[in-house]
């Protein structure tokens, strides 16, 4: 028996309908028969196989026959022709063939399906890295007049990502719509692999409406899906799915939902990635989650986590363990926190002896962006410094969908300016009524004054004052959002503050 006959015999053994119950181990065996990388000696043998005919394949179940032919073509494309184009097209056909083959199978086949789809994605990324697609041109390729832009070869290149998305969608449909009544045999255990990749590449292509429709479909059937933490093999793709749904909520201005999605993603990270020293996935989550926590709760994170802790995800992100912006209400805050003292003592005892690690040590980029730039500007109440940091990091903020959020966080800087101005005026005269001009001067200094000019008298501060209307607008916005308890008297050109609680904790500002 030659090499091809042996290979086909193995394929028949794995794919044929038998009375023996198939398991996911059988699916992994099938993946070994279809993978790009079966091992050097096996790959060298398979690339030399002749293309089998119908007689060679008569024992192979009909829906699996084409897979044998396609795999041999794939091995030639990779190891003989060394063509990413040919490999991409062949893997696409293999994925579609597997989708058709798995329709009548239970979840035993899913390791092979997920494995080949993963290789399809990998080859697309390698091909695109060597010959990047022009996605910007794709946006105007099919316009409302039915005209095409660019030559045909360019158009074909731009359709590779669309081909990937369409094939992933077909795999998702088969897995998501699995009607197997036995949940233990349902292919739905692997649905998050397709969801994560679909969301990722829909975002890459700019098909946000399609991504939203997928999300709505899934959310309406969430109760019929397995728990995200149930399948270790696809857990990272569940995190990917949650990340992109959080971006959708972020773009829609639903910051509470976005935070909840990212918190859920962090809880999944804890299950498989807690001991990883560095992770791009965790950094991507925290890059968005940190400003969301600040906006929703008004607190800066301490940035301390515990390695190997079952609750490390909470230590990463929970605002109860964070430092508030508020300095005026420390006494009140301490009173409110008395009830938590016993809980805090318990937590310290539970974590005693565990090595702690700073988020900033683990993720230097986050330390640079937030701890070293944004946070000092917020705490100092420097509008100039804050605006400069936004401008310097504009591209990153736009790409990560947090540009608008960071602009909204300008309010925290403005509150710090108002509080400092209020405190200075209180030292001069104890009154809850303060002239509007005082805040005009304070905001002007904050917006135009640099630490480099400390101690210098600036005439431009007196000449180029912030317009009164802009000052009133800032104050009115902060008042309407509950950031400060006061009202503006236009007739007397002053601001009347609450006598009891002029600056409520940011967690209390939601109305």
Order of alpha helices (4+ residues) and beta strands (2+ residues): alpha-alpha-alpha-alpha-alpha-alpha-alpha-alpha-alpha-alpha-alpha-alpha-alpha-beta-beta-alpha-beta-alpha-alpha-beta-alpha-alpha-alpha-alpha-alpha-alpha-beta-alpha-alpha-alpha-beta-beta
